[in-house]
């Protein structure tokens, strides 16, 4: 098109002349000028196209190379990050956190568990210390402190009440780990969905467990243990035990064991190993409290198995918390209503079952 336009323009500038004489020489000049113009146009067009090609090669090719290099670097970086021993595992792009893919490692989970046990041991002692110093004379000997802490009703009440702030500290630590300091939603990392569990599932599980507990209590009577002594110390101790068992213990224990620990263990060691480790840890932590009542320890281990199976089946923590809360709430109600029961066997059965998960 440009050649046609240029040809037409030249025709206008150099109109045709008749042949012969001066007119013939003008024709030759006209043709020569026209040929030179066409050659000049071709040279200029080639130069423009060449500059355009060089521009694309200079500016677009590095972008393609950089894009390719970025993809390679991202892949290598992801492979390297997945192998580093971070206390809090980094989340690789496209690898969203979930209850079975938590943003923390097994080492971090064990640290949270150790801290939760330490809170239960240390915080009650801190609450008890001011009360011991107010005694006349103050109780300072280790053996006297232990005996006084087990026998004095006020000291028993203070120690049980101190479990509430211990659970709060545990929940705060678990929140930091599970959310990676507000980077991930707690609902997504721990699993606060129903997981396919309906209300009648809870009824069947609780009914079956209570039936097993009644049979075990019938053939293997409960032995004296620390919790029974706590419940016998005062009526106030019964109420504070019922409160802790219903409102703080289910949430704190489920988040630590079936939430933080199981999520990390099943990813690191597999579902079976994670199931066994969490079940045993939950039972072993409660052994000192219920020893030598083997029937209670057996029922506690059975309940731990049930709760961990629910976590495995549902893939969520919420059903475990709900079942744990219902179970403890029912036992707490039995504890509070125990003095009003007329049948003497009913309180014993209620006391046996109510010890679980306190």
KEDOFI-57389 format. One line per 10 residues: number of its first residue (from 1); their letters; for each residue x, y, z of C-alpha. Coordinates in nm, 4 decimals. Example, Ala and Ser with C-alpha at 12.3 -4.5 7.8 and 13.67 -1.06 7.14 Angstrom:
1> AS> 1.2300,-0.4500,0.7800  1.3670,-0.1060,0.7140
END
This chain:
1> XXXXXXXXXX> 0.0000,0.0000,0.0000  0.2822,0.2400,0.0856  0.4517,0.1613,-0.2503  0.1279,0.2280,-0.4392  0.0789,0.5567,-0.2555  0.4361,0.6615,-0.3240  0.4043,0.5681,-0.6909  0.0891,0.7760,-0.7238  0.2567,1.0672,-0.5482  0.5518,1.0530,-0.7825
11> XXXXXXXXXX> 0.3182,1.0485,-1.0798  0.1597,1.3663,-0.9551  0.4984,1.5328,-0.9077  0.6401,1.4090,-1.2371  0.3574,1.4012,-1.4961  0.4095,1.2181,-1.8229  0.5740,1.4093,-2.1032  0.5582,1.3408,-2.4758  0.8447,1.1449,-2.6237  1.1213,1.3030,-2.8323
21> XXXXXXXXXX> 1.3672,1.5934,-2.7938  1.3878,1.7536,-2.4544  1.0747,1.5769,-2.3571  1.2566,1.2396,-2.3962  1.5365,1.3528,-2.1685  1.2769,1.4643,-1.9179  1.1215,1.1205,-1.9351  1.4537,0.9583,-1.8516  1.5030,1.1969,-1.5619  1.1520,1.1239,-1.4472
31> XXXXXXXXXX> 1.2113,0.7461,-1.4532  1.5432,0.7851,-1.2723  1.3859,0.9935,-0.9987  1.1016,0.7421,-0.9636  1.3443,0.4456,-0.9315  1.5528,0.6278,-0.6687  1.2395,0.7076,-0.4676  1.1256,0.3446,-0.4681  1.4706,0.2264,-0.3571  1.4758,0.4862,-0.0794
41> XXXXXXXXXX> 1.1309,0.3742,0.0370  1.2420,0.0104,0.0492  1.5539,0.0944,0.2467  1.3556,0.2992,0.4992  1.0906,0.0248,0.5345  1.3544,-0.2396,0.5961  1.5165,-0.0191,0.8599  1.1859,0.0323,1.0414  1.1042,-0.3397,1.0440  1.4563,-0.4187,1.1625
51> XXXXXXXXXX> 1.4276,-0.1736,1.4507  1.0907,-0.3223,1.5486  1.2332,-0.6755,1.5528  1.5328,-0.5663,1.7591  1.3012,-0.3894,2.0084  1.0890,-0.7010,2.0584  1.3954,-0.9177,2.0984  1.5540,-0.6777,2.3472  1.2457,-0.6121,2.5630  1.0253,-0.9223,2.5414
61> XXXXXXXXXX> 1.2814,-1.2017,2.5452  1.4256,-1.1104,2.8889  1.0715,-1.1112,3.0302  1.0194,-1.4662,2.9041  1.3535,-1.5728,3.0487  1.2762,-1.4051,3.3806  0.9349,-1.5740,3.3963  1.0931,-1.9113,3.3305  1.3649,-1.8424,3.5873  1.1046,-1.7359,3.8465
71> XXXXXXXXXX> 0.9118,-2.0636,3.8033  1.2310,-2.2643,3.8452  1.3296,-2.0663,4.1541  0.9809,-2.1101,4.3062  0.9887,-2.4873,4.2534  1.3344,-2.5243,4.4026  1.2419,-2.2976,4.6941  0.9340,-2.5052,4.7728  1.1389,-2.8257,4.7703  1.3991,-2.6739,5.0021
81> XXXXXXXXXX> 1.1436,-2.5256,5.2447  0.9601,-2.8571,5.2758  1.2792,-3.0235,5.4023  1.3873,-2.7615,5.6590  1.3265,-2.8501,6.0313  1.1157,-2.5483,6.1228  0.9404,-2.5451,6.4607  0.6408,-2.3998,6.2797  0.6246,-2.5546,5.9363  0.6095,-2.2987,5.6506
91> XXXXXXXXXX> 0.3068,-2.3196,5.4272  0.4069,-2.3671,5.0638  0.2038,-2.1860,4.8003  -0.1045,-2.3869,4.7092  -0.0752,-2.6018,5.0230  -0.3652,-2.4715,5.2331  -0.3720,-2.5581,5.6060  -0.6404,-2.7965,5.7312  -0.6976,-3.0226,6.0348  -0.4984,-3.2973,5.8625
101> XXXXXXXXXX> -0.2415,-3.0570,5.7188  -0.1607,-2.8229,6.0094  0.0872,-2.5333,5.9891  0.2868,-2.6702,6.2858  0.5174,-2.9679,6.3375  0.5103,-3.2607,6.5792  0.7896,-3.0988,6.7790  0.5770,-2.7886,6.8294  0.2775,-3.0056,6.9248  0.4787,-3.1870,7.1916
111> XXXXXXXXXX> 0.5945,-2.8498,7.3242  0.2324,-2.7338,7.3586  0.1439,-3.0570,7.5412  0.4354,-3.0194,7.7847  0.3377,-2.6573,7.8484  -0.0248,-2.7560,7.9186  0.0872,-3.0119,8.1776  0.3247,-2.7577,8.3331  0.0428,-2.5027,8.3629  -0.1703,-2.7562,8.5541
121> XXXXXXXXXX> 0.1176,-2.8237,8.7941  0.2498,-2.4704,8.8440  -0.0540,-2.2395,8.8411  -0.2383,-2.4142,9.1323  0.0804,-2.3941,9.3398  0.1029,-2.0205,9.2737  -0.2585,-1.9769,9.3830  -0.1985,-2.1804,9.6968  0.1203,-2.0011,9.8065  -0.0407,-1.6776,9.9403
131> XXXXXXXXXX> -0.2886,-1.8822,10.1420  -0.0071,-2.0858,10.2965  0.1774,-1.7703,10.3982  -0.1287,-1.6345,10.5770  -0.1433,-1.9338,10.8083  -0.0195,-1.8906,11.1667  0.2507,-2.0049,11.1769  0.3195,-2.0074,10.8002  0.3572,-2.3510,10.6450  0.6980,-2.3735,10.4794
141> XXXXXXXXXX> 0.8092,-2.7372,10.5071  0.7615,-2.9445,10.1913  0.5966,-3.2425,10.3600  0.3647,-3.0132,10.5572  0.2652,-2.8280,10.2412  0.1776,-3.1521,10.0612  -0.0296,-3.2816,10.3514  -0.2036,-2.9476,10.4020  -0.2811,-2.9133,10.0294  -0.4520,-3.2539,10.0302
151> XXXXXXXXXX> -0.6531,-3.2136,10.3506  -0.7500,-2.8471,10.3962  -1.0846,-2.7708,10.2207  -0.9876,-2.4136,10.1289  -0.6544,-2.5185,9.9782  -0.8300,-2.7893,9.7767  -1.0821,-2.5367,9.6458  -0.8067,-2.2901,9.5507  -0.6120,-2.5550,9.3621  -0.9169,-2.6679,9.1623
161> XXXXXXXXXX> -1.0148,-2.3068,9.0876  -0.6606,-2.2387,8.9637  -0.7148,-2.4933,8.6862  -0.9324,-2.2344,8.5072  -0.6456,-1.9852,8.4446  -0.4198,-2.2813,8.3634  -0.6642,-2.3854,8.0920  -0.6841,-2.0269,7.9674  -0.3049,-2.0134,7.9306  -0.3155,-2.3441,7.7443
171> XXXXXXXXXX> -0.5808,-2.2144,7.5063  -0.3835,-1.8962,7.4384  -0.0718,-2.0967,7.3549  -0.2711,-2.3317,7.1333  -0.4264,-2.0322,6.9562  -0.0816,-1.8868,6.8804  0.0336,-2.2185,6.7304  -0.2874,-2.3096,6.5458  -0.3382,-1.9672,6.3867  0.0327,-1.8933,6.3415
181> XXXXXXXXXX> -0.0383,-1.5624,6.5191  -0.3588,-1.4789,6.3274  -0.2209,-1.5842,5.9899  -0.4682,-1.8731,5.9533  -0.8268,-1.9019,6.0823  -0.8683,-2.1341,6.3799  -1.1771,-2.2884,6.2231  -0.9736,-2.4053,5.9257  -0.6635,-2.5361,6.1063  -0.8425,-2.7282,6.3846
191> XXXXXXXXXX> -1.1691,-2.8114,6.2114  -1.4757,-2.6531,6.3694  -1.7291,-2.8258,6.1457  -1.9734,-3.1052,6.2300  -1.7877,-3.3536,6.0125  -2.1059,-3.5457,5.9264  -2.2019,-3.6080,6.2906  -2.5728,-3.5820,6.3786  -2.7345,-3.5533,6.7214  -2.8319,-3.9208,6.7287
201> XXXXXXXXXX> -2.4665,-4.0208,6.6855  -2.3891,-3.8576,7.0187  -2.6864,-4.0284,7.1842  -2.5776,-4.3735,7.0668  -2.2147,-4.3224,7.1706  -2.3030,-4.1851,7.5147  -2.5637,-4.4541,7.5774  -2.3210,-4.7298,7.4852  -2.0433,-4.5868,7.6982  -2.2642,-4.5462,8.0057
211> XXXXXXXXXX> -2.3786,-4.9068,7.9686  -2.0172,-5.0274,7.9601  -1.9320,-4.8045,8.2593  -2.2211,-4.9495,8.4620  -2.1075,-5.3077,8.3926  -1.7441,-5.2291,8.4760  -1.8449,-5.0531,8.7969  -2.0593,-5.3504,8.8959  -1.7842,-5.6119,8.8651  -1.4825,-5.3919,8.9435
221> XXXXXXXXXX> -1.5699,-5.1477,9.2211  -1.3949,-4.8127,9.2266  -1.0950,-4.7687,9.4563  -1.0165,-4.4644,9.6689  -0.8227,-4.1999,9.4739  -0.7348,-3.8310,9.4808  -1.0479,-3.7132,9.3024  -1.2789,-3.8894,9.5451  -1.0949,-3.7236,9.8333  -1.1348,-3.3866,9.6626
231> XXXXXXXXXX> -1.5090,-3.4368,9.6177  -1.5465,-3.5391,9.9825  -1.3526,-3.2372,10.1132  -1.6381,-2.9862,10.0793  -1.9511,-2.9027,9.8872  -1.7706,-2.6046,9.7344  -1.5140,-2.8423,9.5875  -1.7947,-3.0344,9.4150  -1.9269,-2.7183,9.2522  -1.5860,-2.5978,9.1337
241> XXXXXXXXXX> -1.5020,-2.9431,8.9957  -1.8340,-2.9469,8.8104  -1.7650,-2.6015,8.6640  -1.4131,-2.6860,8.5445  -1.5219,-3.0226,8.4059  -1.8046,-2.8695,8.2035  -1.6780,-2.5337,8.0776  -1.2986,-2.5406,8.0444  -1.1634,-2.8981,8.0539  -1.3401,-3.0298,7.7391
251> XXXXXXXXXX> -1.2245,-2.7379,7.5225  -0.8666,-2.7221,7.6530  -0.8061,-3.0978,7.6491  -0.9591,-3.1585,7.3062  -0.7667,-2.8723,7.1459  -0.4382,-3.0009,7.2899  -0.4846,-3.3758,7.2321  -0.7203,-3.4244,6.9379  -0.6362,-3.0842,6.7872  -0.2685,-2.9900,6.8206
261> XXXXXXXXXX> -0.1162,-3.3324,6.8932  -0.3192,-3.5600,6.6649  -0.3108,-3.3237,6.3664  0.0699,-3.3139,6.3739  0.1221,-3.6824,6.4624  -0.1017,-3.8214,6.1880  0.0830,-3.6156,5.9279  0.4292,-3.7094,6.0590  0.3769,-4.0739,6.1585  0.0499,-4.1795,5.9970
271> XXXXXXXXXX> -0.3087,-4.2137,6.1190  -0.2569,-4.5365,6.3162  0.0513,-4.4143,6.5021  -0.1106,-4.0767,6.5697  -0.4219,-4.2485,6.7037  -0.2227,-4.4699,6.9424  0.0061,-4.1920,7.0667  -0.2744,-3.9453,7.1408  -0.4923,-4.2092,7.3097  -0.2101,-4.3243,7.5372
281> XXXXXXXXXX> -0.0919,-3.9733,7.6235  -0.4425,-3.8678,7.7208  -0.4843,-4.1737,7.9450  -0.1364,-4.1602,8.1013  -0.1708,-3.7964,8.2040  -0.4769,-3.8887,8.4143  -0.3309,-4.2037,8.5755  -0.1772,-4.0273,8.8799  -0.5134,-3.8684,8.9551  -0.7083,-4.1981,8.9544
291> XXXXXXXXXX> -0.4506,-4.4555,9.0648  -0.5120,-4.7243,9.1977  -0.8680,-4.7262,9.0594  -0.8016,-4.9502,8.7566  -1.1658,-4.9559,8.6512  -1.1666,-4.5767,8.6206  -0.8387,-4.5806,8.4267  -0.9845,-4.8402,8.1889  -1.2985,-4.6320,8.1285  -1.0889,-4.3212,8.0776
301> XXXXXXXXXX> -0.8776,-4.5012,7.8175  -1.1933,-4.6279,7.6457  -1.3328,-4.2764,7.6261  -1.0024,-4.1523,7.4850  -1.0262,-4.4198,7.2147  -1.3796,-4.3090,7.1262  -1.2913,-3.9400,7.1066  -0.9831,-4.0035,6.8928  -1.1821,-4.2300,6.6585  -1.4354,-3.9506,6.6163
311> XXXXXXXXXX> -1.1519,-3.7147,6.5230  -1.0206,-3.9653,6.2683  -1.3647,-4.0348,6.1220  -1.4950,-3.6773,6.1038  -1.1686,-3.5011,6.0228  -1.2810,-3.2240,6.2583  -1.2331,-3.1316,6.6227  -1.5799,-2.9904,6.6906  -1.7573,-3.3296,6.7347  -1.4956,-3.4282,6.9946
321> XXXXXXXXXX> -1.5506,-3.1072,7.1901  -1.9290,-3.1492,7.1773  -1.9215,-3.5109,7.2982  -1.6652,-3.4312,7.5676  -1.8740,-3.1367,7.6919  -2.1999,-3.3337,7.6977  -2.0329,-3.6182,7.8813  -1.8730,-3.3960,8.1449  -2.1863,-3.1851,8.1819  -2.3951,-3.4924,8.2492
331> XXXXXXXXXX> -2.1464,-3.6160,8.5101  -2.1341,-3.2720,8.6707  -2.5126,-3.2663,8.7001  -2.5014,-3.6052,8.8724  -2.2383,-3.4780,9.1146  -2.4441,-3.1731,9.2098  -2.7681,-3.3729,9.2433  -2.6065,-3.6622,9.4286  -2.7214,-3.5568,9.7807  -3.0834,-3.5597,9.6604
341> XXXXXXXXXX> -3.0749,-3.9189,9.5359  -3.2587,-4.1586,9.7646  -3.1176,-4.4789,9.6197  -2.7730,-4.5332,9.7759  -2.6334,-4.7159,9.4729  -2.7012,-4.4289,9.2338  -2.4504,-4.1857,9.3876  -2.1772,-4.4465,9.3762  -2.2370,-4.5106,9.0078  -2.2545,-4.1369,8.9375
351> XXXXXXXX> -1.9335,-4.0741,9.1290  -1.7587,-4.3523,8.9369  -1.8496,-4.2158,8.5952  -1.8109,-3.8512,8.6930  -1.4396,-3.8911,8.7598  -1.3622,-3.9320,8.3917  -1.2187,-3.6232,8.2227  -1.2069,-3.3964,8.5290
END
